[in-house]
Amino acid sequence: MKPGRVEMAHRGTLFLDEISELDMSLQSKLLQVLQDGQFCRIGSQEDKKVEVRVVCATNRKLEQEIENGTFRSDLFYRINVVNLHLSPLRERAGDIPDLVSYFLEYHNRKYNCRAKLLSNEMMAVLCKYHWPGNIRELENLVKRYVILGSEDVISADLAPRPADFFNTDIPVDGQISLKKLTRQAVRELERKVILKVLQNHHWNRKQAAKALSISYRALLYKIRDAGLPSNRMTKRPDPQIPKQEIAAD
């Protein structure tokens, strides 16, 4: 945090993102500015007064940071006037359409593009996605769509990841087949293991079968059943295989 930024925010708002990452020495200086309402530039002989509204953000629990000795308790109690907790985006699916509309309009104007509104199908996918990167991830996704102009360029990023497979939506009536779900999970895991072993053995199926402790015939059956390509030279790879896995061999 530079003094110039505080000075520029005079009679305005100073937003400090990730306040928990602020060095302890800078925390001390910020506390002094907030308490005295003035600061002195390096090399200057006089103090400058400043009136500023400070808004801070963090993704950490500052109380825990205080216990760890990485955040000053006096600064915490100085800035903790109004505390707002913002839930992660995955818990606010209803906000996604409005955010997409805003980012679409903003980046169309910024890059002088005319990207169309996302289809209802794509919007439904966005609302079901788990958003590990929160709003920043959503904005970057919309920005990529605006620049490249196709939903295909973002659909790959929204494809279910391995961890998503076990995050199954429970029907409203609460009925779910545990046997069916378990069978699907086992097939998906088996498919990934077979693919990885084939890649590790450069698609030598006999060596892969030996490594898996199954017969060669059983491996061929499982490859067909899982929809895997018969060998690494297949020109039309299975669309369900992640790109990084196809290129990893």
C-alpha positions as CSV (number, residue, x, y, z in Angstrom):
1,M,0.0,0.0,0.0
2,K,1.6,3.2,-1.2
3,P,1.0,6.7,0.4
4,G,0.1,8.0,-3.0
5,R,-2.9,5.7,-3.1
6,V,-4.2,7.0,0.2
7,E,-3.7,10.6,-1.0
8,M,-5.6,9.9,-4.2
9,A,-8.5,8.4,-2.2
10,H,-8.9,11.7,-0.3
11,R,-12.6,12.3,0.4
12,G,-13.3,9.0,-1.5
13,T,-13.1,5.3,-0.9
14,L,-9.9,3.2,-0.6
15,F,-10.5,-0.5,-1.3
16,L,-7.9,-2.9,0.1
17,D,-8.3,-6.3,-1.3
18,E,-6.9,-9.3,0.6
19,I,-6.1,-7.2,3.7
20,S,-4.8,-10.3,5.4
21,E,-1.8,-10.4,3.0
22,L,-0.6,-7.0,4.2
23,D,2.8,-7.0,5.7
24,M,3.0,-6.4,9.5
25,S,4.9,-3.2,9.0
26,L,2.4,-1.9,6.6
27,Q,-0.4,-2.9,8.9
28,S,1.2,-0.6,11.5
29,K,1.3,2.3,9.1
30,L,-2.3,1.7,8.0
31,L,-3.4,1.7,11.6
32,Q,-1.7,5.0,12.2
33,V,-3.3,6.6,9.1
34,L,-6.8,5.4,10.3
35,Q,-6.2,6.7,13.8
36,D,-4.6,10.0,13.0
37,G,-6.2,10.8,9.7
38,Q,-2.8,11.9,8.4
39,F,0.5,10.6,7.0
40,C,3.9,11.8,6.0
41,R,5.5,11.0,2.6
42,I,9.1,9.7,2.6
43,G,11.4,12.7,2.4
44,S,8.7,15.1,3.3
45,Q,8.8,17.5,6.3
46,E,5.1,17.9,6.8
47,D,2.1,15.7,7.4
48,K,-0.8,15.4,4.9
49,K,-4.3,15.1,6.2
50,V,-6.6,12.7,4.5
51,E,-10.3,11.8,4.8
52,V,-11.1,8.4,3.4
53,R,-13.6,5.6,3.7
54,V,-11.7,2.3,3.9
55,V,-13.3,-0.9,2.6
56,C,-11.4,-4.2,3.1
57,A,-11.8,-7.7,1.7
58,T,-10.3,-11.0,2.6
59,N,-11.0,-14.7,2.0
60,R,-9.4,-15.6,5.4
61,K,-10.7,-15.5,9.0
62,L,-8.9,-12.6,10.5
63,E,-9.6,-13.8,14.0
64,Q,-7.6,-16.9,13.1
65,E,-4.8,-14.8,11.5
66,I,-4.6,-12.8,14.8
67,E,-4.1,-16.1,16.8
68,N,-1.4,-17.1,14.3
69,G,0.3,-13.8,14.8
70,T,0.0,-12.6,11.2
71,F,-2.5,-9.9,11.7
72,R,-2.7,-7.1,14.2
73,S,-5.6,-7.3,16.6
74,D,-5.8,-3.5,17.0
75,L,-6.0,-3.0,13.2
76,F,-8.7,-5.7,13.1
77,Y,-10.9,-3.9,15.7
78,R,-10.2,-0.6,13.9
79,I,-11.5,-1.8,10.5
80,N,-14.2,-4.2,11.8
81,V,-17.1,-1.7,11.9
82,V,-19.5,-3.2,9.4
83,N,-18.8,-6.8,8.6
84,L,-20.4,-8.4,5.5
85,H,-20.0,-12.1,4.7
86,L,-20.4,-12.9,1.0
87,S,-21.2,-16.5,0.3
88,P,-19.3,-18.3,-2.5
89,L,-20.8,-18.1,-6.0
90,R,-21.8,-21.7,-6.0
91,E,-24.2,-20.9,-3.2
92,R,-25.7,-18.0,-5.1
93,A,-26.7,-19.5,-8.4
94,G,-29.5,-17.0,-8.7
95,D,-27.0,-14.2,-9.1
96,I,-25.2,-15.8,-12.1
97,P,-27.6,-14.7,-14.9
98,D,-27.3,-11.0,-13.8
99,L,-23.5,-11.3,-13.4
100,V,-23.2,-12.9,-16.8
101,S,-25.3,-10.1,-18.4
102,Y,-23.1,-7.4,-16.7
103,F,-19.8,-9.0,-17.7
104,L,-21.0,-9.6,-21.2
105,E,-22.0,-6.0,-21.7
106,Y,-18.8,-4.7,-20.1
107,H,-16.4,-6.8,-22.1
108,N,-18.3,-6.3,-25.4
109,R,-17.9,-2.6,-24.9
110,K,-14.3,-2.9,-23.8
111,Y,-13.2,-5.2,-26.7
112,N,-15.6,-3.7,-29.3
113,C,-17.2,-7.1,-29.8
114,R,-20.8,-8.2,-30.3
115,A,-21.0,-11.5,-28.5
116,K,-24.6,-12.7,-28.2
117,L,-26.4,-13.7,-25.1
118,L,-25.5,-17.2,-23.9
119,S,-28.0,-19.9,-24.7
120,N,-30.4,-21.2,-22.1
121,E,-28.6,-24.5,-22.1
122,M,-25.2,-22.9,-21.4
123,M,-26.8,-20.7,-18.7
124,A,-28.1,-23.8,-17.0
125,V,-24.6,-25.3,-17.1
126,L,-23.2,-22.2,-15.5
127,C,-25.8,-22.3,-12.7
128,K,-24.9,-25.9,-11.9
129,Y,-21.1,-25.4,-12.0
130,H,-19.3,-25.3,-8.6
131,W,-17.1,-22.2,-9.3
132,P,-13.9,-22.8,-7.4
133,G,-12.6,-19.5,-8.6
134,N,-15.8,-17.6,-7.7
135,I,-16.7,-14.4,-9.5
136,R,-13.2,-13.9,-11.0
137,E,-13.5,-17.3,-12.7
138,L,-17.0,-16.4,-14.1
139,E,-15.7,-13.0,-15.4
140,N,-12.7,-14.7,-17.1
141,L,-15.0,-17.2,-18.7
142,V,-17.3,-14.5,-20.1
143,K,-14.3,-12.5,-21.3
144,R,-13.0,-15.6,-23.2
145,Y,-16.5,-16.1,-24.7
146,V,-16.6,-12.5,-25.8
147,I,-13.2,-12.5,-27.4
148,L,-13.5,-15.8,-29.2
149,G,-17.2,-15.7,-29.9
150,S,-18.2,-19.3,-29.3
151,E,-19.7,-21.2,-26.4
152,D,-17.5,-24.1,-27.3
153,V,-14.4,-22.3,-26.0
154,I,-15.9,-22.2,-22.5
155,S,-17.8,-25.5,-22.4
156,A,-14.7,-27.5,-21.8
157,D,-13.9,-25.6,-18.6
158,L,-17.4,-26.4,-17.3
159,A,-17.2,-30.1,-17.9
160,P,-17.6,-32.1,-14.7
161,R,-14.3,-32.9,-12.9
162,P,-13.5,-36.1,-11.1
163,A,-14.6,-34.6,-7.8
164,D,-17.9,-33.5,-9.2
165,F,-18.9,-37.1,-10.0
166,F,-19.7,-37.8,-6.3
167,N,-21.6,-34.5,-5.9
168,T,-24.8,-35.9,-7.1
169,D,-28.0,-33.9,-7.1
170,I,-30.6,-35.6,-4.9
171,P,-34.2,-35.6,-6.4
172,V,-36.8,-33.6,-4.7
173,D,-38.6,-36.7,-3.5
174,G,-35.3,-37.8,-1.9
175,Q,-35.3,-41.1,-3.9
176,I,-31.9,-42.3,-5.2
177,S,-30.5,-45.7,-6.2
178,L,-27.4,-46.3,-4.1
179,K,-26.7,-49.4,-6.1
180,K,-26.9,-47.6,-9.4
181,L,-24.8,-44.7,-8.2
182,T,-22.1,-47.0,-6.8
183,R,-22.0,-48.9,-10.1
184,Q,-21.5,-45.7,-12.1
185,A,-18.8,-44.5,-9.7
186,V,-16.9,-47.8,-10.0
187,R,-17.1,-47.7,-13.8
188,E,-15.9,-44.2,-14.0
189,L,-12.9,-44.9,-11.7
190,E,-12.1,-48.1,-13.6
191,R,-12.2,-46.2,-16.9
192,K,-9.7,-43.6,-15.6
193,V,-7.3,-46.3,-14.2
194,I,-7.3,-48.2,-17.4
195,L,-6.6,-45.1,-19.5
196,K,-3.8,-44.1,-17.2
197,V,-2.2,-47.5,-17.3
198,L,-2.5,-47.6,-21.1
199,Q,-0.8,-44.3,-21.4
200,N,2.0,-45.3,-19.0
201,H,2.7,-48.4,-21.2
202,H,2.5,-46.4,-24.4
203,W,-0.8,-48.2,-25.3
204,N,0.8,-51.6,-25.3
205,R,-2.3,-53.5,-24.2
206,K,-0.6,-56.7,-23.3
207,Q,1.7,-54.9,-20.9
208,A,-1.2,-52.9,-19.5
209,A,-3.2,-56.1,-18.9
210,K,-0.3,-57.6,-17.0
211,A,0.1,-54.4,-14.9
212,L,-3.7,-54.5,-14.1
213,S,-3.5,-58.2,-13.3
214,I,-6.2,-59.1,-15.7
215,S,-6.3,-61.2,-18.9
216,Y,-5.6,-59.6,-22.3
217,R,-9.2,-60.5,-23.4
218,A,-10.7,-58.9,-20.3
219,L,-8.8,-55.7,-21.0
220,L,-10.0,-55.5,-24.5
221,Y,-13.6,-56.0,-23.3
222,K,-13.2,-53.2,-20.7
223,I,-11.7,-50.9,-23.3
224,R,-14.7,-51.3,-25.5
225,D,-17.1,-51.1,-22.6
226,A,-15.6,-47.9,-21.3
227,G,-15.6,-46.3,-24.8
228,L,-11.8,-45.9,-24.9
229,P,-9.9,-45.7,-28.2
230,S,-8.4,-49.0,-29.2
231,N,-5.0,-47.5,-29.6
232,R,-3.2,-44.2,-29.3
233,M,-3.4,-43.5,-33.0
234,T,-7.2,-43.3,-33.1
235,K,-8.1,-40.1,-35.0
236,R,-11.4,-39.5,-33.3
237,P,-10.6,-39.6,-29.6
238,D,-13.3,-40.2,-27.0
239,P,-14.8,-36.7,-26.2
240,Q,-15.2,-37.7,-22.6
241,I,-11.4,-38.1,-22.2
242,P,-9.9,-34.9,-20.8
243,K,-7.6,-33.2,-23.4
244,Q,-4.7,-33.2,-21.0
245,E,-5.0,-37.0,-20.7
246,I,-5.1,-37.5,-24.5
247,A,-2.0,-35.3,-25.0
248,A,-0.1,-36.7,-21.9
249,D,1.1,-39.8,-23.7
